[in-house]
Amino acid sequence: MTEQTGAVAVAENHERVLDVLGLAFAADPVMRWFWPEPGVYLMSFPRFALAVGGRAFAHGSAHVLGRAAALWLPPGITSDDEAITAVMVESVEQSLLADLVAFGDMIHECHPTFDHWYLPFMGVDPFSQGQGLGSTLLRHALALCDRDGTPAYLEASTARSRMLYQRHEFEVVGEIQVGSSPSVWAMLRHPQPSAT
């Protein structure tokens, strides 16, 4: 993998990206709702992240910037639903599965059906947070969305991340919450006109 600390680079393999995202999401309300036990989280998250966003690697849309990483799925490219189901069935507590299925159904219902870029994961190693790495990663990808006139979509799982995305012109288009799940905000950003 090419690693650069001053510019966004395309990740050539998944190891460092998954390491960074694993650290970034270790206290995420949704991820820890899935896997409250630390060991189960550490074993399950990499497989889940690859199932949801791993196709970004084949499309040149897995980005790294120092200790920050993002997985973007281009228009027409979807997550691997079979792999997601396999990870969840194998790793999530049986008592949570009914809520989890309903939660997943709501995620699918909120997901746009028109062409868009999807950001399933973006995160910064907690050791490097507050340095603007997440904003830099976002600006890089959103400039491509604006250039191509393509919307961007994501689900924010914390109020802090929701505010970050709102600063980058994302709007809340729905709230997802089922049974014992934490709230997740579906967010959409329309392409922005060029400043020139």
Backbone hydrogen bonds, N-H to C=O, Kabsch-Sander energy under -0.5 kcal/mol:
donor,donor_aa,acceptor,acceptor_aa,energy
2,T,10,V,-0.6
3,E,1,M,-0.5
4,Q,2,T,-0.5
9,A,64,V,-2.8
11,A,62,A,-3.2
18,L,14,H,-2.8
19,D,15,E,-2.1
20,V,16,R,-2.8
21,L,17,V,-2.8
22,G,18,L,-2.5
23,L,19,D,-1.9
24,A,20,V,-2.6
25,F,21,L,-2.4
26,A,23,L,-1.1
28,D,25,F,-1.3
32,R,28,D,-2.5
33,W,29,P,-1.1
34,F,30,V,-2.3
35,W,31,M,-2.4
41,Y,37,E,-2.5
42,L,38,P,-2.7
43,M,39,G,-1.8
44,S,40,V,-2.3
45,F,41,Y,-3.0
48,F,44,S,-2.3
49,A,45,F,-3.2
50,L,46,P,-2.1
51,A,47,R,-2.2
52,V,48,F,-2.6
53,G,49,A,-3.0
54,G,50,L,-1.8
56,A,53,G,-2.0
57,F,54,G,-1.6
59,H,55,R,-0.7
59,H,56,A,-0.6
60,G,57,F,-0.8
61,S,56,A,-2.4
62,A,56,A,-0.5
63,H,61,S,-0.6
63,H,70,A,-2.7
64,V,9,A,-2.6
65,L,68,A,-2.4
66,G,4,Q,-2.2
68,A,65,L,-0.9
69,A,123,G,-2.5
70,A,63,H,-2.4
71,L,121,F,-2.9
72,W,61,S,-2.4
72,W,70,A,-0.5
73,L,118,Y,-3.3
77,I,74,P,-2.2
78,T,76,G,-0.5
80,D,51,A,-2.9
81,D,79,S,-1.2
84,I,80,D,-2.3
85,T,81,D,-2.5
86,A,82,E,-2.2
87,V,83,A,-2.3
88,M,84,I,-2.4
89,V,85,T,-2.8
90,E,86,A,-1.9
91,S,87,V,-1.7
92,V,88,M,-2.5
93,E,34,F,-0.5
96,L,93,E,-1.9
97,L,93,E,-0.6
97,L,94,Q,-1.2
100,L,96,L,-2.5
101,V,97,L,-2.6
102,A,98,A,-2.0
103,F,99,D,-2.6
104,G,100,L,-2.7
105,D,101,V,-2.3
106,M,102,A,-2.0
107,I,103,F,-2.3
108,H,104,G,-2.3
109,E,105,D,-2.2
110,C,106,M,-2.1
111,H,107,I,-1.2
117,W,151,P,-2.5
118,Y,73,L,-2.5
119,L,153,Y,-2.5
121,F,71,L,-1.1
123,G,69,A,-2.6
125,D,67,R,-2.8
128,S,125,D,-2.7
129,Q,126,P,-1.0
131,Q,128,S,-0.8
136,T,132,G,-2.1
137,L,133,L,-2.5
138,L,134,G,-2.4
139,R,135,S,-2.9
140,H,136,T,-2.1
141,A,137,L,-1.9
142,L,138,L,-3.1
143,A,139,R,-1.9
144,L,140,H,-0.9
145,C,141,A,-1.7
146,D,142,L,-2.6
147,R,143,A,-2.3
148,D,144,L,-2.2
149,G,145,C,-1.0
150,T,145,C,-2.6
152,A,189,R,-2.4
153,Y,117,W,-2.6
154,L,187,M,-2.1
155,E,119,L,-0.6
156,A,185,W,-2.8
162,R,158,T,-2.3
163,M,159,A,-2.2
164,L,160,R,-1.9
165,Y,161,S,-2.5
166,Q,162,R,-2.3
167,R,163,M,-1.8
168,H,164,L,-0.5
168,H,165,Y,-1.1
169,E,166,Q,-1.5
170,F,165,Y,-2.2
171,E,188,L,-2.8
173,V,186,A,-3.1
174,G,186,A,-1.1
176,I,184,V,-3.5
177,Q,175,E,-0.6
181,S,178,V,-2.9
184,V,176,I,-1.9
185,W,156,A,-2.9
186,A,174,G,-2.4
186,A,184,V,-0.6
187,M,154,L,-3.0
188,L,171,E,-2.5
189,R,152,A,-2.9
